Amino acid sequence: MINLKLKDIKKRKIISKYENSKLIFNLINSNNNFEFLIQYNLAQFKNKKISRNTCVARLSKRCVLTNNNKILNSHFKLSRYMFLKFARFNSIFGLKKSYW
C-alpha cells in the first residue's frame, strides 16, 4: 500500500512539472499561423522530451490520506471513510449535517 502511495506521489509531481510545457506545445501545434516546419520540429521535440506518464488521464483517482482508489468526490480527493470522519467533527468548511 505504501508503495502505491509513493508511486502516486511521484506521478503527480511529474505531471505538475510538465503541465505548463505541454500546454504551450499544444497551443503552438494547434495554431495555424506558424509554419509547418516549426510545428514539425516542435512535435519531434515533444515526442523526445515528454513521456506518456505526464498525461493527466493516466493518473488514477486516489484518496490523499488513505490511498484508497475509491474516492467520494474528485473535488475533495477523499475516500468515503475519511470524508465522513472529517464531516462528523466539522473539519470541512461549509458542510453541515442535515436533519429532517
A tleap script that builds the chain and sets N, CA, C and O, in Angstrom:
source leaprc.protein.ff14SB
mol = sequence {
  NMET ILE ASN LEU LYS LEU LYS ASP ILE LYS
  LYS ARG LYS ILE ILE SER LYS TYR GLU ASN
  SER LYS LEU ILE PHE ASN LEU ILE ASN SER
  ASN ASN ASN PHE GLU PHE LEU ILE GLN TYR
  ASN LEU ALA GLN PHE LYS ASN LYS LYS ILE
  SER ARG ASN THR CYS VAL ALA ARG LEU SER
  LYS ARG CYS VAL LEU THR ASN ASN ASN LYS
  ILE LEU ASN SER HIE PHE LYS LEU SER ARG
  TYR MET PHE LEU LYS PHE ALA ARG PHE ASN
  SER ILE PHE GLY LEU LYS LYS SER TYR CTRP
}
set mol.1.N position { 0.825 -1.191 0.000 }
set mol.1.CA position { 0.000 0.000 0.000 }
set mol.1.C position { 0.869 1.254 0.000 }
set mol.1.O position { 0.561 2.227 -0.689 }
set mol.2.N position { 1.934 1.230 0.758 }
set mol.2.CA position { 2.827 2.389 0.816 }
set mol.2.C position { 3.512 2.584 -0.529 }
set mol.2.O position { 3.751 3.714 -0.955 }
set mol.3.N position { 3.825 1.482 -1.192 }
set mol.3.CA position { 4.474 1.563 -2.493 }
set mol.3.C position { 3.565 2.247 -3.514 }
set mol.3.O position { 4.041 3.039 -4.328 }
set mol.4.N position { 2.248 1.946 -3.481 }
set mol.4.CA position { 1.300 2.592 -4.385 }
set mol.4.C position { 1.197 4.087 -4.093 }
set mol.4.O position { 1.076 4.901 -5.009 }
set mol.5.N position { 1.247 4.436 -2.819 }
set mol.5.CA position { 1.151 5.847 -2.456 }
set mol.5.C position { 2.379 6.609 -2.940 }
set mol.5.O position { 2.254 7.725 -3.444 }
set mol.6.N position { 3.559 6.023 -2.794 }
set mol.6.CA position { 4.777 6.682 -3.271 }
set mol.6.C position { 4.774 6.810 -4.792 }
set mol.6.O position { 5.224 7.814 -5.344 }
set mol.7.N position { 4.265 5.784 -5.454 }
set mol.7.CA position { 4.174 5.825 -6.914 }
set mol.7.C position { 3.204 6.921 -7.363 }
set mol.7.O position { 3.466 7.630 -8.334 }
set mol.8.N position { 2.092 7.053 -6.656 }
set mol.8.CA position { 1.099 8.072 -6.981 }
set mol.8.C position { 1.669 9.475 -6.764 }
set mol.8.O position { 1.438 10.370 -7.577 }
set mol.9.N position { 2.403 9.668 -5.684 }
set mol.9.CA position { 3.018 10.973 -5.405 }
set mol.9.C position { 4.037 11.317 -6.488 }
set mol.9.O position { 4.116 12.465 -6.925 }
set mol.10.N position { 4.805 10.339 -6.915 }
set mol.10.CA position { 5.798 10.561 -7.955 }
set mol.10.C position { 5.133 10.949 -9.278 }
set mol.10.O position { 5.600 11.855 -9.968 }
set mol.11.N position { 4.035 10.257 -9.632 }
set mol.11.CA position { 3.314 10.584 -10.856 }
set mol.11.C position { 2.748 11.996 -10.803 }
set mol.11.O position { 2.819 12.730 -11.789 }
set mol.12.N position { 2.186 12.383 -9.662 }
set mol.12.CA position { 1.614 13.730 -9.536 }
set mol.12.C position { 2.684 14.809 -9.674 }
set mol.12.O position { 2.422 15.862 -10.254 }
set mol.13.N position { 3.876 14.565 -9.154 }
set mol.13.CA position { 4.965 15.532 -9.299 }
set mol.13.C position { 5.388 15.669 -10.753 }
set mol.13.O position { 5.624 16.778 -11.232 }
set mol.14.N position { 5.483 14.549 -11.455 }
set mol.14.CA position { 5.873 14.582 -12.863 }
set mol.14.C position { 4.835 15.329 -13.693 }
set mol.14.O position { 5.187 16.127 -14.562 }
set mol.15.N position { 3.571 15.074 -13.428 }
set mol.15.CA position { 2.511 15.740 -14.185 }
set mol.15.C position { 2.520 17.241 -13.933 }
set mol.15.O position { 2.384 18.025 -14.872 }
set mol.16.N position { 2.678 17.649 -12.684 }
set mol.16.CA position { 2.704 19.087 -12.394 }
set mol.16.C position { 3.935 19.759 -12.982 }
set mol.16.O position { 3.892 20.944 -13.313 }
set mol.17.N position { 5.027 19.020 -13.118 }
set mol.17.CA position { 6.255 19.585 -13.673 }
set mol.17.C position { 6.097 19.895 -15.162 }
set mol.17.O position { 6.543 20.947 -15.621 }
set mol.18.N position { 5.471 18.999 -15.917 }
set mol.18.CA position { 5.364 19.145 -17.361 }
set mol.18.C position { 4.034 19.736 -17.831 }
set mol.18.O position { 3.790 19.814 -19.035 }
set mol.19.N position { 3.180 20.150 -16.909 }
set mol.19.CA position { 1.854 20.626 -17.290 }
set mol.19.C position { 1.918 21.888 -18.148 }
set mol.19.O position { 1.236 21.973 -19.170 }
set mol.20.N position { 2.722 22.860 -17.751 }
set mol.20.CA position { 2.795 24.113 -18.496 }
set mol.20.C position { 3.435 23.924 -19.862 }
set mol.20.O position { 2.981 24.505 -20.848 }
set mol.21.N position { 4.481 23.118 -19.928 }
set mol.21.CA position { 5.149 22.917 -21.212 }
set mol.21.C position { 4.249 22.174 -22.194 }
set mol.21.O position { 4.271 22.472 -23.388 }
set mol.22.N position { 3.457 21.210 -21.716 }
set mol.22.CA position { 2.527 20.513 -22.602 }
set mol.22.C position { 1.461 21.453 -23.130 }
set mol.22.O position { 1.057 21.344 -24.288 }
set mol.23.N position { 1.003 22.371 -22.301 }
set mol.23.CA position { 0.001 23.339 -22.731 }
set mol.23.C position { 0.564 24.243 -23.830 }
set mol.23.O position { -0.110 24.514 -24.823 }
set mol.24.N position { 1.791 24.704 -23.646 }
set mol.24.CA position { 2.425 25.562 -24.654 }
set mol.24.C position { 2.646 24.791 -25.953 }
set mol.24.O position { 2.404 25.327 -27.035 }
set mol.25.N position { 3.103 23.540 -25.861 }
set mol.25.CA position { 3.295 22.722 -27.055 }
set mol.25.C position { 1.988 22.561 -27.825 }
set mol.25.O position { 1.966 22.697 -29.048 }
set mol.26.N position { 0.910 22.274 -27.118 }
set mol.26.CA position { -0.369 22.056 -27.782 }
set mol.26.C position { -0.911 23.340 -28.410 }
set mol.26.O position { -1.509 23.300 -29.485 }
set mol.27.N position { -0.704 24.477 -27.744 }
set mol.27.CA position { -1.173 25.743 -28.307 }
set mol.27.C position { -0.425 26.087 -29.585 }
set mol.27.O position { -1.040 26.508 -30.565 }
set mol.28.N position { 0.881 25.916 -29.592 }
set mol.28.CA position { 1.666 26.207 -30.795 }
set mol.28.C position { 1.331 25.219 -31.907 }
set mol.28.O position { 1.264 25.602 -33.075 }
set mol.29.N position { 1.126 23.977 -31.561 }
set mol.29.CA position { 0.828 22.959 -32.559 }
set mol.29.C position { -0.541 23.167 -33.199 }
set mol.29.O position { -0.719 22.880 -34.382 }
set mol.30.N position { -1.497 23.658 -32.440 }
set mol.30.CA position { -2.841 23.868 -32.985 }
set mol.30.C position { -2.985 25.203 -33.713 }
set mol.30.O position { -3.963 25.407 -34.431 }
set mol.31.N position { -2.026 26.114 -33.540 }
set mol.31.CA position { -2.085 27.414 -34.183 }
set mol.31.C position { -1.644 27.292 -35.641 }
set mol.31.O position { -0.562 26.776 -35.918 }
set mol.32.N position { -2.463 27.757 -36.562 }
set mol.32.CA position { -2.159 27.643 -37.983 }
set mol.32.C position { -1.286 28.782 -38.492 }
set mol.32.O position { -0.858 28.745 -39.646 }
set mol.33.N position { -1.009 29.785 -37.680 }
set mol.33.CA position { -0.194 30.910 -38.116 }
set mol.33.C position { 1.286 30.556 -38.202 }
set mol.33.O position { 2.037 31.226 -38.912 }
set mol.34.N position { 1.714 29.524 -37.498 }
set mol.34.CA position { 3.106 29.102 -37.554 }
set mol.34.C position { 3.352 28.279 -38.812 }
set mol.34.O position { 2.438 27.652 -39.348 }
set mol.35.N position { 4.574 28.290 -39.264 }
set mol.35.CA position { 4.928 27.498 -40.438 }
set mol.35.C position { 4.896 26.013 -40.091 }
set mol.35.O position { 4.984 25.619 -38.928 }
set mol.36.N position { 4.767 25.206 -41.140 }
set mol.36.CA position { 4.686 23.761 -40.959 }
set mol.36.C position { 5.985 23.213 -40.376 }
set mol.36.O position { 5.963 22.290 -39.561 }
set mol.37.N position { 7.113 23.780 -40.791 }
set mol.37.CA position { 8.409 23.294 -40.319 }
set mol.37.C position { 8.574 23.498 -38.812 }
set mol.37.O position { 9.122 22.639 -38.121 }
set mol.38.N position { 8.100 24.632 -38.312 }
set mol.38.CA position { 8.173 24.902 -36.871 }
set mol.38.C position { 7.313 23.897 -36.110 }
set mol.38.O position { 7.742 23.358 -35.089 }
set mol.39.N position { 6.112 23.645 -36.598 }
set mol.39.CA position { 5.225 22.695 -35.929 }
set mol.39.C position { 5.789 21.277 -35.974 }
set mol.39.O position { 5.652 20.522 -35.012 }
set mol.40.N position { 6.417 20.920 -37.079 }
set mol.40.CA position { 7.006 19.584 -37.209 }
set mol.40.C position { 8.172 19.399 -36.229 }
set mol.40.O position { 8.274 18.371 -35.560 }
set mol.41.N position { 9.045 20.405 -36.156 }
set mol.41.CA position { 10.181 20.327 -35.222 }
set mol.41.C position { 9.707 20.292 -33.775 }
set mol.41.O position { 10.286 19.597 -32.940 }
set mol.42.N position { 8.666 21.035 -33.488 }
set mol.42.CA position { 8.108 21.039 -32.137 }
set mol.42.C position { 7.527 19.674 -31.780 }
set mol.42.O position { 7.693 19.203 -30.655 }
set mol.43.N position { 6.852 19.044 -32.725 }
set mol.43.CA position { 6.281 17.717 -32.478 }
set mol.43.C position { 7.388 16.693 -32.234 }
set mol.43.O position { 7.246 15.825 -31.373 }
set mol.44.N position { 8.475 16.782 -32.973 }
set mol.44.CA position { 9.599 15.867 -32.764 }
set mol.44.C position { 10.234 16.074 -31.393 }
set mol.44.O position { 10.580 15.113 -30.706 }
set mol.45.N position { 10.382 17.339 -31.004 }
set mol.45.CA position { 10.955 17.655 -29.694 }
set mol.45.C position { 10.042 17.177 -28.573 }
set mol.45.O position { 10.511 16.672 -27.553 }
set mol.46.N position { 8.736 17.338 -28.767 }
set mol.46.CA position { 7.768 16.925 -27.752 }
set mol.46.C position { 7.797 15.414 -27.540 }
set mol.46.O position { 7.710 14.939 -26.408 }
set mol.47.N position { 7.919 14.666 -28.622 }
set mol.47.CA position { 7.960 13.205 -28.505 }
set mol.47.C position { 9.200 12.728 -27.778 }
set mol.47.O position { 9.149 11.722 -27.071 }
set mol.48.N position { 10.310 13.423 -27.936 }
set mol.48.CA position { 11.542 13.034 -27.244 }
set mol.48.C position { 11.517 13.462 -25.786 }
set mol.48.O position { 11.962 12.714 -24.915 }
set mol.49.N position { 11.012 14.633 -25.512 }
set mol.49.CA position { 11.120 15.253 -24.195 }
set mol.49.C position { 10.096 14.717 -23.189 }
set mol.49.O position { 10.436 14.442 -22.038 }
set mol.50.N position { 8.863 14.573 -23.623 }
set mol.50.CA position { 7.778 14.281 -22.691 }
set mol.50.C position { 7.324 12.833 -22.859 }
set mol.50.O position { 7.053 12.382 -23.972 }
set mol.51.N position { 7.246 12.120 -21.755 }
set mol.51.CA position { 6.826 10.724 -21.798 }
set mol.51.C position { 5.308 10.617 -21.682 }
set mol.51.O position { 4.615 11.610 -21.463 }
set mol.52.N position { 4.808 9.393 -21.833 }
set mol.52.CA position { 3.365 9.178 -21.745 }
set mol.52.C position { 2.855 9.299 -20.312 }
set mol.52.O position { 1.657 9.488 -20.102 }
set mol.53.N position { 3.731 9.194 -19.332 }
set mol.53.CA position { 3.306 9.242 -17.935 }
set mol.53.C position { 2.916 10.643 -17.483 }
set mol.53.O position { 2.424 10.812 -16.368 }
set mol.54.N position { 3.123 11.644 -18.323 }
set mol.54.CA position { 2.781 13.007 -17.938 }
set mol.54.C position { 1.347 13.357 -18.280 }
set mol.54.O position { 0.926 14.496 -18.074 }
set mol.55.N position { 0.589 12.405 -18.797 }
set mol.55.CA position { -0.803 12.644 -19.159 }
set mol.55.C position { -1.672 12.557 -17.899 }
set mol.55.O position { -1.510 11.649 -17.084 }
set mol.56.N position { -2.587 13.506 -17.753 }
set mol.56.CA position { -3.445 13.548 -16.567 }
set mol.56.C position { -4.421 12.377 -16.567 }
set mol.56.O position { -4.823 11.909 -15.502 }
set mol.57.N position { -4.805 11.901 -17.744 }
set mol.57.CA position { -5.772 10.813 -17.832 }
set mol.57.C position { -5.207 9.504 -17.275 }
set mol.57.O position { -5.972 8.644 -16.838 }
set mol.58.N position { -3.899 9.341 -17.285 }
set mol.58.CA position { -3.287 8.115 -16.759 }
set mol.58.C position { -3.193 8.117 -15.241 }
set mol.58.O position { -2.877 7.094 -14.633 }
set mol.59.N position { -3.461 9.244 -14.641 }
set mol.59.CA position { -3.391 9.356 -13.193 }
set mol.59.C position { -4.663 8.786 -12.578 }
set mol.59.O position { -5.764 9.205 -12.937 }
set mol.60.N position { -4.525 7.847 -11.666 }
set mol.60.CA position { -5.698 7.263 -11.036 }
set mol.60.C position { -6.146 8.149 -9.890 }
set mol.60.O position { -5.338 8.785 -9.212 }
set mol.61.N position { -7.444 8.175 -9.693 }
set mol.61.CA position { -8.007 8.992 -8.625 }
set mol.61.C position { -7.884 8.222 -7.320 }
set mol.61.O position { -8.475 7.154 -7.158 }
set mol.62.N position { -7.120 8.766 -6.404 }
set mol.62.CA position { -6.892 8.108 -5.123 }
set mol.62.C position { -7.108 9.102 -3.990 }
set mol.62.O position { -6.937 10.311 -4.151 }
set mol.63.N position { -7.485 8.563 -2.854 }
set mol.63.CA position { -7.612 9.382 -1.655 }
set mol.63.C position { -6.217 9.837 -1.236 }
set mol.63.O position { -5.265 9.057 -1.261 }
set mol.64.N position { -6.109 11.092 -0.855 }
set mol.64.CA position { -4.818 11.657 -0.498 }
set mol.64.C position { -4.319 11.088 0.831 }
set mol.64.O position { -3.114 10.907 1.010 }
set mol.65.N position { -5.205 10.814 1.737 }
set mol.65.CA position { -4.805 10.374 3.076 }
set mol.65.C position { -4.661 8.858 3.190 }
set mol.65.O position { -3.658 8.372 3.713 }
set mol.66.N position { -5.648 8.109 2.709 }
set mol.66.CA position { -5.636 6.658 2.901 }
set mol.66.C position { -5.139 5.891 1.692 }
set mol.66.O position { -4.900 4.687 1.788 }
set mol.67.N position { -4.977 6.558 0.553 }
set mol.67.CA position { -4.522 5.963 -0.692 }
set mol.67.C position { -5.518 4.935 -1.229 }
set mol.67.O position { -5.139 4.037 -1.981 }
set mol.68.N position { -6.768 5.062 -0.852 }
set mol.68.CA position { -7.822 4.203 -1.365 }
set mol.68.C position { -8.221 4.700 -2.748 }
set mol.68.O position { -8.354 5.907 -2.950 }
set mol.69.N position { -8.417 3.788 -3.712 }
set mol.69.CA position { -8.717 4.232 -5.066 }
set mol.69.C position { -10.190 4.528 -5.285 }
set mol.69.O position { -10.576 4.908 -6.391 }
set mol.70.N position { -11.016 4.369 -4.277 }
set mol.70.CA position { -12.439 4.691 -4.382 }
set mol.70.C position { -12.696 6.013 -3.668 }
set mol.70.O position { -12.952 6.037 -2.464 }
set mol.71.N position { -12.625 7.104 -4.412 }
set mol.71.CA position { -12.835 8.397 -3.784 }
set mol.71.C position { -14.299 8.786 -3.908 }
set mol.71.O position { -14.995 8.354 -4.827 }
set mol.72.N position { -14.754 9.600 -2.979 }
set mol.72.CA position { -16.144 10.016 -2.951 }
set mol.72.C position { -16.410 11.075 -4.006 }
set mol.72.O position { -17.369 10.968 -4.771 }
set mol.73.N position { -15.571 12.087 -4.049 }
set mol.73.CA position { -15.760 13.203 -4.962 }
set mol.73.C position { -14.385 13.674 -5.394 }
set mol.73.O position { -13.478 13.781 -4.570 }
set mol.74.N position { -14.222 13.957 -6.676 }
set mol.74.CA position { -12.904 14.377 -7.145 }
set mol.74.C position { -12.549 15.776 -6.628 }
set mol.74.O position { -11.378 16.158 -6.637 }
set mol.75.N position { -13.543 16.536 -6.182 }
set mol.75.CA position { -13.261 17.870 -5.641 }
set mol.75.C position { -12.525 17.776 -4.304 }
set mol.75.O position { -11.581 18.528 -4.060 }
set mol.76.N position { -12.953 16.861 -3.444 }
set mol.76.CA position { -12.336 16.724 -2.132 }
set mol.76.C position { -11.121 15.816 -2.143 }
set mol.76.O position { -10.221 15.996 -1.323 }
set mol.77.N position { -11.064 14.841 -3.050 }
set mol.77.CA position { -9.996 13.848 -3.134 }
set mol.77.C position { -9.855 13.065 -1.831 }
set mol.77.O position { -8.747 12.798 -1.365 }
set mol.78.N position { -10.991 12.706 -1.260 }
set mol.78.CA position { -11.029 11.927 -0.022 }
set mol.78.C position { -11.897 10.697 -0.234 }
set mol.78.O position { -12.855 10.726 -1.007 }
set mol.79.N position { -11.559 9.631 0.451 }
set mol.79.CA position { -12.402 8.448 0.416 }
set mol.79.C position { -13.646 8.696 1.268 }
set mol.79.O position { -13.710 9.650 2.044 }
set mol.80.N position { -14.619 7.822 1.104 }
set mol.80.CA position { -15.877 7.983 1.833 }
set mol.80.C position { -15.652 7.950 3.341 }
set mol.80.O position { -16.258 8.719 4.087 }
set mol.81.N position { -14.784 7.062 3.773 }
set mol.81.CA position { -14.499 6.928 5.196 }
set mol.81.C position { -13.894 8.214 5.772 }
set mol.81.O position { -14.322 8.683 6.826 }
set mol.82.N position { -12.908 8.777 5.086 }
set mol.82.CA position { -12.260 9.987 5.586 }
set mol.82.C position { -13.192 11.193 5.490 }
set mol.82.O position { -13.165 12.069 6.354 }
set mol.83.N position { -14.023 11.240 4.433 }
set mol.83.CA position { -14.984 12.330 4.307 }
set mol.83.C position { -15.959 12.330 5.478 }
set mol.83.O position { -16.242 13.379 6.057 }
set mol.84.N position { -16.471 11.150 5.827 }
set mol.84.CA position { -17.406 11.064 6.957 }
set mol.84.C position { -16.715 11.412 8.268 }
set mol.84.O position { -17.315 12.044 9.138 }
set mol.85.N position { -15.474 11.011 8.415 }
set mol.85.CA position { -14.724 11.310 9.633 }
set mol.85.C position { -14.556 12.823 9.802 }
set mol.85.O position { -14.774 13.355 10.890 }
set mol.86.N position { -14.168 13.515 8.724 }
set mol.86.CA position { -13.996 14.963 8.796 }
set mol.86.C position { -15.335 15.681 8.938 }
set mol.86.O position { -15.410 16.722 9.592 }
set mol.87.N position { -16.387 15.142 8.338 }
set mol.87.CA position { -17.700 15.766 8.414 }
set mol.87.C position { -18.263 15.682 9.834 }
set mol.87.O position { -18.921 16.614 10.295 }
set mol.88.N position { -18.014 14.598 10.513 }
set mol.88.CA position { -18.526 14.445 11.879 }
set mol.88.C position { -17.925 15.459 12.844 }
set mol.88.O position { -18.593 15.897 13.780 }
set mol.89.N position { -16.665 15.834 12.621 }
set mol.89.CA position { -16.000 16.775 13.519 }
set mol.89.C position { -15.976 18.203 12.967 }
set mol.89.O position { -15.208 19.041 13.439 }
set mol.90.N position { -16.822 18.477 11.964 }
set mol.90.CA position { -16.937 19.807 11.350 }
set mol.90.C position { -15.593 20.336 10.863 }
set mol.90.O position { -15.304 21.523 11.014 }
set mol.91.N position { -14.784 19.483 10.290 }
set mol.91.CA position { -13.485 19.902 9.782 }
set mol.91.C position { -13.561 20.435 8.356 }
set mol.91.O position { -12.622 21.081 7.890 }
set mol.92.N position { -14.658 20.177 7.661 }
set mol.92.CA position { -14.829 20.662 6.298 }
set mol.92.C position { -15.700 21.902 6.358 }
set mol.92.O position { -16.840 21.856 6.821 }
set mol.93.N position { -15.149 23.014 5.883 }
set mol.93.CA position { -15.840 24.292 5.962 }
set mol.93.C position { -17.083 24.291 5.075 }
set mol.93.O position { -17.035 23.857 3.924 }
set mol.94.N position { -18.197 24.782 5.624 }
set mol.94.CA position { -19.433 24.911 4.860 }
set mol.94.C position { -20.258 23.645 4.784 }
set mol.94.O position { -21.266 23.623 4.078 }
set mol.95.N position { -19.880 22.607 5.470 }
set mol.95.CA position { -20.601 21.341 5.432 }
set mol.95.C position { -21.342 21.167 6.744 }
set mol.95.O position { -20.743 21.196 7.819 }
set mol.96.N position { -22.661 20.986 6.644 }
set mol.96.CA position { -23.470 20.797 7.831 }
set mol.96.C position { -24.314 19.543 7.653 }
set mol.96.O position { -24.731 19.216 6.541 }
set mol.97.N position { -24.558 18.854 8.740 }
set mol.97.CA position { -25.401 17.677 8.713 }
set mol.97.C position { -26.854 18.124 8.598 }
set mol.97.O position { -27.300 19.030 9.303 }
set mol.98.N position { -27.571 17.481 7.709 }
set mol.98.CA position { -28.981 17.864 7.531 }
set mol.98.C position { -29.884 16.952 8.360 }
set mol.98.O position { -29.670 15.743 8.448 }
set mol.99.N position { -30.880 17.557 8.953 }
set mol.99.CA position { -31.861 16.825 9.755 }
set mol.99.C position { -33.224 17.018 9.108 }
set mol.99.O position { -33.536 18.100 8.612 }
set mol.100.N position { -34.037 15.965 9.115 }
set mol.100.CA position { -35.401 16.102 8.643 }
set mol.100.C position { -36.334 15.216 9.404 }
set mol.100.O position { -37.534 15.206 9.134 }
savepdb mol mol.pdb
quit
